[in-house]
Amino acid sequence: MNVIEIANLTRDYGDGRGIFDVSFTISEGEVFGFLGPNGAGKTTTIRHLLGFIHAKSGSCSILGKDCGTNSAEIQKLLGYIPGEIALKNDMSGQQFLKFMAEYRGMKDMGRCAELMERFELNPKGKIKKMSKGMKQKIGIITAFMHDPKVLILDEPTSGLDPLMQNTFVKLIMEEKQRGKTILMSSHMFEEVERTSDRVGIIKDGRIVSISDVDTLRQSKQRRYCITFQSADEASRFAKEEFAVQAVDDQMVQVMIGNDIQRLIAVLNTYHVLNLDIAQQSLEDLFMHFYGGDSK
């Protein structure tokens, strides 16, 4: 069952800005990673799903309900973390969480206490005096406290330290096991790789790739840094039929996919002093769609 459906969604702001013919679906219990740099169209797509803006053409729905005409009903079933969290600065964190529970018509505070303990949040201080990381934690708790069926998360770990990022990843994996449907926009490539079933990449407002994470992993290459006994050997090896990335005196960097056996066979004819391996990251794959060099 598709929980989120987007079909040919278009909103043209002129001068090439906006989103154009964006289409993808997210099934029940799936985590969908949504990647793209600032201005690529991630947040614009998300704002359509939330009913904040309406498409010039195309459609989007959540749980079979049109996002434009049923946004109030949909939002009762959603957990949402905005890319730029704006909280009520005159409240304490505790007051804000209580306010959100009352706003949603919750009978109690739901998962609030559990999540505060997990993310080590003391919510008693005024929000205006809190760090970005503390505000982000309040945003996370607000999104998850009512145990929603669907989660839309826009850069959810922005401002969190590595320990809290890892705590968040564990939470996502647990929610996935519980059958929640999650759309997560992120620049944290390791985060997306660890949590997502599929990844969609958006460029200049258009979807350029949708792949399952297993396929992305299988397409990864490894960067081998090989140190030879002499610069002459390094220069000679660089003329072999491999994807040479760099040559620096005695060291050569090559990218290798599935032809590791051929690399080993060739290296047996050289005097190799050292061999280091750095696996290609999801960021390297992402940069393939944008040009430039991610090394």
C-alpha positions in Angstrom: 0.0 0.0 0.0 1.3 3.4 -1.0 1.0 5.8 2.0 2.5 8.9 0.2 1.8 9.4 -3.5 3.2 12.3 -5.6 2.3 12.5 -9.3 3.7 15.1 -11.7 3.9 17.7 -9.0 4.8 21.1 -10.5 5.2 24.6 -9.1 7.1 27.0 -11.3 8.5 30.2 -9.7 10.2 31.3 -12.9 13.9 31.5 -13.8 14.2 27.8 -13.4 13.1 27.8 -9.8 10.5 25.4 -8.4 9.7 21.8 -8.9 8.8 20.1 -12.2 7.0 16.8 -12.8 8.1 15.4 -9.4 6.7 11.9 -9.0 7.4 9.1 -6.5 5.5 7.0 -4.0 6.4 5.7 -0.5 4.9 2.5 0.7 3.7 1.6 4.2 6.6 0.9 6.5 9.2 2.4 4.2 11.9 4.9 4.9 12.5 7.1 1.8 15.6 9.3 1.8 15.2 12.5 -0.1 18.5 14.1 -1.2 19.5 17.3 -2.9 21.4 20.5 -2.0 19.7 23.7 -0.9 17.4 25.1 -3.6 17.0 21.7 -5.3 13.3 21.4 -4.4 13.2 19.2 -1.3 11.5 21.6 1.0 9.1 22.9 -1.7 8.0 19.3 -2.3 7.6 18.7 1.5 5.5 21.9 1.8 3.1 20.6 -0.8 2.7 17.4 1.2 1.9 19.4 4.3 -0.7 21.5 2.4 1.2 24.7 3.1 1.3 25.5 -0.7 -0.6 24.1 -3.6 0.7 22.8 -6.9 0.1 24.5 -10.3 -0.3 21.0 -11.7 0.0 17.5 -10.5 -1.1 16.0 -7.2 0.0 14.6 -3.9 -1.8 12.6 -1.3 -1.1 10.9 2.1 -3.1 7.9 3.2 -5.4 8.4 0.2 -6.3 12.0 1.2 -5.5 14.9 -1.1 -2.9 17.1 0.6 -4.4 20.3 -0.8 -8.0 19.8 0.3 -7.5 17.6 3.4 -4.4 19.1 5.0 -5.9 19.6 8.5 -7.1 16.0 8.7 -3.7 14.7 7.4 -1.7 16.7 9.9 -3.4 14.9 12.8 -1.7 11.7 11.5 1.7 13.3 10.8 4.8 14.0 12.6 6.8 16.9 11.0 10.2 18.4 11.6 10.8 21.5 9.6 14.1 22.4 8.1 14.1 25.6 10.0 12.6 25.1 13.5 10.7 28.1 14.8 9.5 27.7 18.4 7.7 30.0 20.8 10.7 31.7 22.4 8.7 33.1 25.3 7.8 29.6 26.5 9.9 27.1 28.3 10.5 23.8 26.5 8.1 22.1 28.9 5.4 24.6 28.2 5.8 24.3 24.5 5.5 20.5 24.6 2.4 20.7 26.7 1.0 23.3 24.3 1.6 21.0 21.4 -0.1 18.1 23.2 -3.2 20.2 23.9 -3.2 21.6 20.3 -3.3 18.0 19.0 -6.1 17.0 21.5 -3.9 14.5 23.2 -5.2 13.0 26.4 -1.8 12.9 28.0 1.8 13.7 27.0 2.2 10.5 24.9 5.8 9.5 24.4 7.2 12.8 25.6 8.9 11.6 28.8 10.5 8.6 27.1 11.9 10.8 24.3 13.2 13.5 26.6 15.1 10.8 28.5 16.4 9.3 25.3 17.6 12.6 23.9 18.8 13.9 27.3 16.6 17.0 27.2 15.9 19.1 30.2 12.9 21.1 28.9 12.5 23.5 31.8 14.6 26.5 30.5 13.3 29.2 28.2 13.4 28.3 24.5 15.0 31.7 23.7 18.0 30.7 25.8 18.4 27.2 24.3 21.1 26.1 21.8 20.3 25.0 18.3 20.8 21.4 19.3 18.4 21.7 22.3 15.7 23.3 20.0 16.3 20.5 17.5 15.6 18.0 20.2 12.3 19.7 21.1 11.4 19.6 17.4 12.1 15.8 17.3 10.1 15.2 20.4 7.2 17.3 19.1 7.2 15.2 15.9 7.2 11.8 17.6 5.4 12.3 20.9 1.9 11.6 19.5 3.1 8.3 17.8 2.1 9.3 14.3 1.6 6.9 11.4 3.6 9.1 9.0 6.7 11.1 9.6 8.0 13.9 7.3 11.5 15.0 8.5 13.3 17.9 6.8 17.0 17.9 7.9 16.0 16.3 11.3 19.5 16.1 12.9 20.6 19.6 12.1 22.5 20.9 15.1 22.8 17.6 16.9 26.1 16.3 18.1 27.3 12.9 16.7 26.0 11.0 19.8 22.5 12.4 19.4 22.6 11.8 15.7 23.2 8.2 16.4 20.4 8.2 18.9 18.1 9.6 16.3 19.2 6.9 13.7 18.3 4.2 16.3 14.9 5.8 16.8 14.2 5.8 13.0 15.2 2.2 12.8 12.8 1.3 15.6 9.9 3.3 14.0 10.6 1.5 10.7 10.3 -1.8 12.5 6.9 -0.6 13.9 5.7 0.0 10.4 5.9 3.7 10.3 6.2 5.5 6.9 9.0 8.0 6.8 10.1 10.7 4.3 13.5 12.0 5.4 15.3 14.9 3.7 18.9 15.0 4.8 22.4 16.1 3.9 23.7 13.4 6.3 24.6 10.7 3.8 25.6 8.1 6.3 22.3 8.7 8.1 20.3 8.1 5.0 22.3 5.1 4.0 21.8 3.5 7.4 18.0 4.1 7.7 16.5 4.3 4.2 15.1 1.6 1.9 15.2 3.8 -1.1 16.8 7.1 -2.0 15.4 9.8 -4.3 17.8 12.5 -5.6 16.4 15.8 -6.8 18.3 18.3 -8.9 17.1 21.7 -10.2 13.6 20.8 -9.2 13.5 17.4 -11.0 13.9 13.9 -9.8 17.1 12.5 -11.4 17.3 9.2 -9.7 15.3 6.8 -7.4 17.2 3.8 -6.3 17.0 1.3 -3.5 19.9 1.5 -1.0 21.0 -2.1 -1.7 21.5 -1.1 -5.4 23.5 2.0 -4.3 25.7 -0.1 -2.1 26.4 -2.6 -4.9 27.3 0.2 -7.2 29.8 1.6 -4.8 33.4 1.7 -5.8 36.4 1.7 -3.6 39.2 4.1 -3.7 42.6 2.4 -3.3 45.6 4.4 -2.3 48.7 2.4 -3.4 52.2 3.3 -2.3 54.9 1.9 -4.5 58.6 1.4 -3.9 59.5 4.2 -6.3 58.0 7.1 -8.2 59.0 5.3 -11.4 56.8 2.3 -10.5 53.9 4.6 -9.5 54.2 6.4 -12.9 54.3 3.1 -14.7 51.2 1.7 -12.8 49.3 4.9 -13.6 49.4 3.9 -17.3 47.6 0.6 -16.5 43.9 0.4 -17.5 42.4 1.5 -14.2 40.4 4.6 -13.2 43.4 6.6 -11.9 42.3 9.5 -9.6 45.6 11.0 -8.6 49.4 10.4 -8.8 51.6 11.9 -6.1 55.3 10.7 -6.2 55.1 7.1 -5.0 51.4 7.0 -4.4 48.6 6.4 -6.9 44.8 6.6 -6.2 42.5 4.4 -8.3 38.8 3.7 -8.2 37.9 0.0 -8.4 34.5 -1.6 -8.8 34.1 -5.3 -9.3 37.5 -5.9 -10.9 39.5 -6.4 -7.7 41.0 -9.7 -9.0 42.6 -7.9 -11.9 44.0 -5.2 -9.6 45.6 -7.9 -7.4 47.0 -9.6 -10.5 48.6 -6.4 -11.8 49.9 -5.4 -8.4 51.8 -8.7 -8.1 54.1 -7.4 -10.8 55.1 -4.3 -8.7 56.8 -3.6 -5.4 53.9 -2.4 -3.2 54.8 -0.8 0.1 51.3 0.0 1.4 47.6 -0.3 0.3 44.8 1.7 1.9 41.1 1.3 1.1 38.4 4.0 1.4 35.0 2.9 0.3 32.9 5.3 -1.8 30.3 7.0 0.3 26.7 7.8 -0.6 28.0 11.4 -0.9 30.3 10.3 -3.7 27.3 8.7 -5.5 25.2 11.9 -4.9 27.9 14.1 -6.4 27.8 12.0 -9.6 24.5 13.8 -10.3 25.8 17.2 -9.6 29.3 17.2 -11.1 32.3 18.5 -9.2 34.6 16.4 -7.1 33.6 15.1 -3.7 37.0 13.8 -2.7 
